[in-house]
Amino acid sequence: MPVNDPSLWQLVHYLRHKTAQRLPGGLAAPEREAALFSGVLCQMPIGLEPGETLAGDLGRGYLSPEERAALDEEIAVCEAAIPPPVSLGEPTIAQLMEEWFHCRAGYTTAHTCLCYEDVIVRGLEGTLAEVRAALGAADGPAAETLRAMEVALRAVGAWAERYAALAQAAAEQESDALAERDLLCIAEACKQVPMRPARSFHEALQAVWFVHVAVGLSELSDSSLSLGRADQ
């Protein structure tokens, strides 16, 4: 996955914009953000590279030339309609970091390290069960946030199912027995994780990768997302 490819983030912002046009008015901020995240995952082009044993490749490279051309045209029209930013004369974050802390390196507000052990041991269904239980006694902003969490968690599961279907379809067309076995293994893993507990080391790696990438897409950042102490 070319996470450092600017065109990927251009595509993510376009998919968010496309999703936003279909959302009903009056959504609370957390629910709106969860819906945008879900829209990105369900519309993002996905693919499987030959010889790989983990799913997770995505981006415009998995579209046909005709589809890419149509997408680029739509993105150009969308970006042309965006008014230029208005400068308020205020310093940027990078300028403040340099002035206050003499930090001249890159800076991002995204610093995330998940509890991947929980993802592997319980699966996202474990978190989803907690969310559903808490939602029964919540109201107001708390309920809005919990409903958004449920949408986001289910979106990751549906995203994994897309890869499962893709791998299954590819296996049915594969003539090489070894490649077919690997594709079926990917399909089986994506049906299990990250929603349910990992049953093998392979499924644990797949679960971690899915959630790691999903967090980056949700935060609109490929920086400062740490795997933590995965060895522990």
C-alpha positions as CSV (number, residue, x, y, z in Angstrom):
1,M,0.0,0.0,0.0
2,P,1.6,3.3,-1.1
3,V,0.8,5.2,2.2
4,N,3.4,7.9,1.3
5,D,1.8,8.5,-2.1
6,P,0.1,11.9,-2.1
7,S,-2.4,10.6,-4.6
8,L,-3.7,8.1,-2.0
9,W,-4.6,10.9,0.4
10,Q,-6.1,12.9,-2.5
11,L,-8.3,9.9,-3.2
12,V,-9.2,9.6,0.5
13,H,-10.3,13.2,0.7
14,Y,-12.3,12.8,-2.5
15,L,-14.1,9.7,-1.2
16,R,-14.9,11.6,2.0
17,H,-16.3,14.5,0.0
18,K,-18.3,12.1,-2.2
19,T,-19.7,10.4,1.0
20,A,-20.5,13.7,2.6
21,Q,-22.8,14.6,-0.3
22,R,-25.0,11.7,0.5
23,L,-25.2,12.1,4.3
24,P,-28.4,13.4,5.9
25,G,-28.3,16.8,7.6
26,G,-28.2,17.1,11.4
27,L,-25.7,14.4,12.1
28,A,-23.6,14.9,15.3
29,A,-19.9,15.4,14.6
30,P,-18.8,11.9,15.8
31,E,-21.5,10.2,13.7
32,R,-20.7,12.3,10.6
33,E,-17.0,11.4,10.9
34,A,-17.7,7.7,11.4
35,A,-19.9,7.8,8.3
36,L,-17.2,9.5,6.3
37,F,-14.7,6.9,7.4
38,S,-17.1,4.1,6.5
39,G,-17.6,5.7,3.1
40,V,-13.8,5.6,2.5
41,L,-13.5,2.0,3.4
42,C,-16.4,0.8,1.3
43,Q,-15.5,2.8,-1.8
44,M,-11.7,2.5,-1.7
45,P,-10.2,0.4,-4.6
46,I,-8.6,-2.7,-3.2
47,G,-6.3,-5.4,-4.7
48,L,-4.1,-8.4,-4.0
49,E,-0.5,-8.5,-5.2
50,P,0.8,-11.8,-6.6
51,G,2.7,-13.8,-4.0
52,E,1.5,-11.8,-1.0
53,T,0.0,-13.7,2.0
54,L,-1.5,-10.6,3.8
55,A,-4.4,-8.5,2.4
56,G,-4.5,-4.8,2.6
57,D,-3.3,-3.3,-0.7
58,L,-5.4,-0.4,-1.8
59,G,-5.4,2.7,-4.0
60,R,-6.2,3.9,-7.5
61,G,-3.6,1.4,-8.9
62,Y,-6.3,-1.3,-8.6
63,L,-8.6,0.5,-11.0
64,S,-8.6,-0.1,-14.8
65,P,-7.0,2.7,-16.9
66,E,-10.5,3.8,-17.9
67,E,-11.7,3.9,-14.3
68,R,-8.6,5.9,-13.2
69,A,-9.2,8.4,-16.0
70,A,-12.8,8.9,-15.0
71,L,-11.8,9.1,-11.3
72,D,-9.1,11.7,-12.0
73,E,-11.6,13.8,-14.0
74,E,-14.1,13.7,-11.1
75,I,-11.4,14.6,-8.6
76,A,-10.3,17.6,-10.8
77,V,-13.9,18.9,-10.9
78,C,-14.2,18.5,-7.2
79,E,-11.0,20.3,-6.4
80,A,-11.8,23.1,-8.8
81,A,-14.9,23.9,-6.8
82,I,-13.0,24.3,-3.5
83,P,-12.3,28.0,-2.8
84,P,-8.7,28.9,-2.0
85,P,-7.8,29.1,1.7
86,V,-8.1,32.4,3.4
87,S,-5.0,33.5,5.2
88,L,-5.6,35.0,8.7
89,G,-2.0,36.0,9.1
90,E,-1.6,33.4,11.9
91,P,1.6,31.2,12.2
92,T,1.3,27.6,11.1
93,I,2.0,24.7,13.5
94,A,5.4,24.2,11.8
95,Q,6.3,27.8,12.4
96,L,5.3,27.7,16.0
97,M,7.2,24.5,16.6
98,E,10.3,26.1,15.2
99,E,9.9,29.3,17.1
100,W,9.0,27.9,20.5
101,F,10.9,24.6,20.5
102,H,13.5,25.0,17.8
103,C,12.0,22.0,16.1
104,R,12.6,22.1,12.4
105,A,11.5,18.6,11.6
106,G,8.2,17.4,10.2
107,Y,5.3,17.5,12.7
108,T,1.9,15.8,12.9
109,T,-0.8,15.8,15.5
110,A,-1.4,12.1,15.0
111,H,0.3,10.0,17.6
112,T,-1.4,6.7,18.1
113,C,-0.5,3.3,19.5
114,L,-3.4,0.9,19.9
115,C,-3.8,-2.1,22.2
116,Y,-3.1,-4.6,19.4
117,E,-3.2,-7.4,21.9
118,D,-6.9,-6.7,22.4
119,V,-7.5,-6.8,18.7
120,I,-5.8,-10.2,18.4
121,V,-7.2,-11.8,21.5
122,R,-10.8,-10.5,21.5
123,G,-11.3,-9.1,18.0
124,L,-13.2,-5.9,17.3
125,E,-16.4,-7.8,18.2
126,G,-15.2,-7.7,21.8
127,T,-15.0,-3.9,21.6
128,L,-18.3,-3.7,19.7
129,A,-20.0,-5.6,22.5
130,E,-18.7,-3.1,25.1
131,V,-19.9,-0.2,22.9
132,R,-23.4,-1.8,22.6
133,A,-23.6,-2.4,26.3
134,A,-22.6,1.2,27.1
135,L,-25.0,2.6,24.5
136,G,-28.0,1.1,26.3
137,A,-27.4,3.5,29.3
138,A,-26.1,6.5,27.3
139,D,-27.7,9.6,26.0
140,G,-26.7,13.0,24.5
141,P,-23.1,13.4,23.3
142,A,-22.0,10.1,24.9
143,A,-24.6,8.2,22.9
144,E,-23.6,10.0,19.7
145,T,-20.0,9.0,20.2
146,L,-20.9,5.4,21.0
147,R,-23.1,5.2,17.9
148,A,-20.2,6.5,15.8
149,M,-17.8,4.0,17.3
150,E,-20.2,1.2,16.3
151,V,-20.4,2.4,12.7
152,A,-16.6,2.7,12.5
153,L,-16.0,-0.8,14.0
154,R,-18.5,-2.4,11.6
155,A,-16.9,-0.5,8.7
156,V,-13.6,-2.2,9.4
157,G,-15.2,-5.6,9.4
158,A,-17.0,-4.9,6.1
159,W,-13.7,-3.8,4.6
160,A,-12.0,-7.0,5.6
161,E,-14.9,-8.9,4.1
162,R,-14.2,-7.2,0.8
163,Y,-10.7,-8.6,0.8
164,A,-12.1,-12.1,1.7
165,A,-14.4,-12.0,-1.3
166,L,-11.6,-10.7,-3.6
167,A,-9.2,-13.5,-2.5
168,Q,-11.9,-16.1,-2.8
169,A,-12.7,-15.0,-6.4
170,A,-9.1,-14.9,-7.3
171,A,-8.5,-18.4,-5.9
172,E,-11.4,-19.8,-8.1
173,Q,-9.6,-18.4,-11.2
174,E,-6.1,-19.6,-10.1
175,S,-4.5,-22.5,-11.9
176,D,-1.4,-22.8,-9.7
177,A,-2.1,-25.0,-6.7
178,L,0.3,-23.2,-4.4
179,A,-1.1,-19.7,-5.3
180,E,-4.6,-21.0,-4.9
181,R,-3.8,-22.3,-1.4
182,D,-2.4,-18.9,-0.4
183,L,-5.4,-17.1,-1.7
184,L,-7.8,-19.3,0.1
185,C,-5.7,-18.8,3.3
186,I,-6.1,-15.0,2.8
187,A,-9.8,-15.4,2.3
188,E,-10.2,-17.5,5.4
189,A,-8.2,-15.0,7.5
190,C,-10.1,-12.0,6.3
191,K,-13.4,-13.7,7.2
192,Q,-12.1,-14.2,10.7
193,V,-10.1,-11.1,11.6
194,P,-10.1,-8.4,12.7
195,M,-13.7,-8.8,13.9
196,R,-13.1,-12.1,15.7
197,P,-10.1,-13.5,17.7
198,A,-7.1,-14.5,15.7
199,R,-6.6,-18.3,15.6
200,S,-3.1,-18.4,14.2
201,F,0.0,-16.2,13.9
202,H,-0.9,-15.5,10.3
203,E,-4.4,-14.2,11.4
204,A,-2.8,-12.2,14.1
205,L,-0.6,-10.4,11.6
206,Q,-3.6,-9.8,9.3
207,A,-5.7,-8.4,12.1
208,V,-2.9,-6.0,13.2
209,W,-2.3,-4.8,9.7
210,F,-6.0,-4.2,9.0
211,V,-6.5,-2.1,12.1
212,H,-3.2,-0.3,11.7
213,V,-4.1,0.8,8.2
214,A,-7.7,1.7,9.2
215,V,-6.5,3.9,11.9
216,G,-4.2,5.8,9.5
217,L,-7.1,6.3,7.1
218,S,-9.4,7.4,9.9
219,E,-6.9,10.0,11.2
220,L,-5.9,11.1,7.6
221,S,-2.3,10.4,8.5
222,D,0.4,7.9,7.7
223,S,2.7,9.4,10.3
224,S,3.2,8.7,14.0
225,L,1.2,5.5,14.0
226,S,3.1,3.0,16.0
227,L,2.9,-0.8,16.3
228,G,4.2,-0.5,19.8
229,R,5.9,-3.5,21.4
230,A,4.4,-6.1,19.0
231,D,7.0,-8.6,20.3
232,Q,5.3,-8.6,23.7
